[in-house]
Amino acid sequence: MAHIRTKLVAPGGEALGGVIGAFQYMIRTEGFFSLYKGLVPSIISMAPSGAVFYGVYDILKSAYLHSPEGKKRIQNMHKEGQELSAFDQLELGPVRTLLNGAIAGACAEAATYPFEVVRRRLQLQVQATKLSSFATFVKIVEQGGIPALYAGLVPSLLQVLNSQPLGMH
C-alpha cells in the first residue's frame, strides 16, 4: 500500500512555503513590523484584563466568606477539630473556586473584548489601507456602532468559561 501523505495547510499556504515562507512574504511585502500588527491593543488590554479578573474574583470570594454559608463552613471546620490557618479559612473549595474563576474570567473577557476586535482588524489590514489602533477603533464604531466592538463575544465567553482551571486566568 502506498502511503498517502496529507498536510494540514491553510489554502494558499503551499504557495508561501509554510510558516517560514509566510513570515518572509510578510516582511518582504509589508515590512518587518507587519509581524507585530495588533500588538498595541494586546498590550493595552493586559492590565485591565488582570485587574478585572482578580478584582471580580476577590469580590466573589469575599462575598462568600462573609455570607452566612461561608461563615457556617468555617464554624463547621472549627467544630471538626481542625486547626485552621488563615489560609485554610480563606479556602473556598474546588467547586466554588472553579465557579468564581469562570465568572471572573467571563467578566475580564467582556471588559477587554473590544481590544481583541481592534487587534484582529489590525491583523487583517493590508499595507495600502493600514490604520492606527485608534483609527481602526473609530472605523469599527462608525461602521457598526458600539455593538460591533462585541461581535463574536458569546463564542469567546464560551471558550473562556471552558478554560478556567482552578480560578486562574
N, C-alpha and C positions, 0 to 999 in steps of 0.2 A: 504494500500500500504506500502510495506516495503521501508524504506529509504535506498538508496544506497549511501554510503559514499565513496567519492573518495579523494585521497590525491595527491597533486602535489609534487611528489618526483622524483628527478633525478634517472635514472637507477642505481641500486645498493645502493641507499640511505637508503632503509629499512634495508639493511644488516649492515649498520653502526649505525643505531639508530637515524637518523636525524642529525641535526646540531651539537648537543652536542656530539653525538656519533662520528661524523666526526672529531670534534676537539680532542676528546680523542684518536681516531685512529691515527691522525697525530702526536700528542705528543708522543704516545707510539711507533710508528714505525719510525718516523723521528726526534723526539726531539721537545722541546718547540719552538725553534727558526724557525721551519718549518712554524709556523703561520705567520712569517714575511718575507717569500720569496717575493722578488721583492720590498721590502721597500726602499732600497738604490736608485734604479733608479727613484722611485716615488718621493722621497725627492729631488733628484738632479734635476728633471725636473720642480719642483715647481717654483723656482726663474726665470729660463728662460721663462717659460710659462707666468708668470705675466709681466715680462719685455717686452716680445714681444707683448702681448695683449695690455697693456697700451701704449707702445711706438707707435704701429701702430694706435691705436685709436686716440692718441693725434696728430699724423701726419695728419690723415684724417680730424680730427676736425679743426686743424689749417689751413689746405689747403682750406677747405670750407669757414671758416670765413675770409680768405684773398682773396678769389676768388671774381670776380665781382658779382656773385649771392649772396654770403654771405654778402658782403658789402651793396648790394641793399636791402637785407632783413632787415638789421639793420637800414638803412636810412628810409625804409617804416615804421618801428616800431616807429621811431622818429617822422615822419610826422603824424602818427595817434595820436600823443599827448601822447604817453605812456612814462612815466618816466622810464628810463632803468637803472637798477643797472648793475654793472659789470657782475654779474651772468646772468642777462637777456640777455646781449649782447653775452655771450658765449653759450647760449642755442641753440641747433640745431633743436629742434622739434622731435617728436616721430619717424617719418619715417626715417629721416637721422640718428638718434641715433641708431635705430634698425639695419639699414644697416651698419653703421660703426662698431657696436658691432659684427655683424655677420662676417664681413670681418676680423676684428681684432682677433676674436675667431678662424677663419679658419687658419689665419697665425700662431697663437700661437700653434694650434693643429699640423700643419705641421712641425713647428720648433722643437717640442718636441716629435713627434711621435716615433722616434727611441727608446726613453726611455721606451715607452709603450710596444714596441715589445720585448725589453730585459726583462722588468718586467714580461710579460706574459710567456716568455720562462722559466724564473727562477721559476715561479709558477708551471710550468708543469714538472719540473725536479724531478726525483726520487733521493733519498738519495745516491744510489750507483753511479750515474753519475753526482753528483752535481758539478756545475762550479760556479766560482765567476761572478759578474756582467760583469767585463771586459772580462773574458774568454768567457762568453756567447755572448757578443757583437762581439768579434773576430770570434767565430764559425759561427754566423749568416752571417757575411760578407764573410767569406771563402766559405760557402755553397751556398750563393745566391747573393753575391755582395752587393753593396750599395742599389740597389732596394729592397732587402729583408728586409731592415730596414723600408721600407714604405709599406710593404704588408698589405693590409686592410685599407689604409689611406682614400680612397674615401668614404666607408661607415661611417667611423669615422667623416669625414668632414661633411657629410650629417646630422649626429646626432648633431654635434656642431652647424651647421647653423640653425638647428631647435630648439635649446635650448638657444638662446641668448636673454634673456629678457632685454630690455632697455639698451643694451650695457654693461651689467655686465657679468663677467666671473667667 
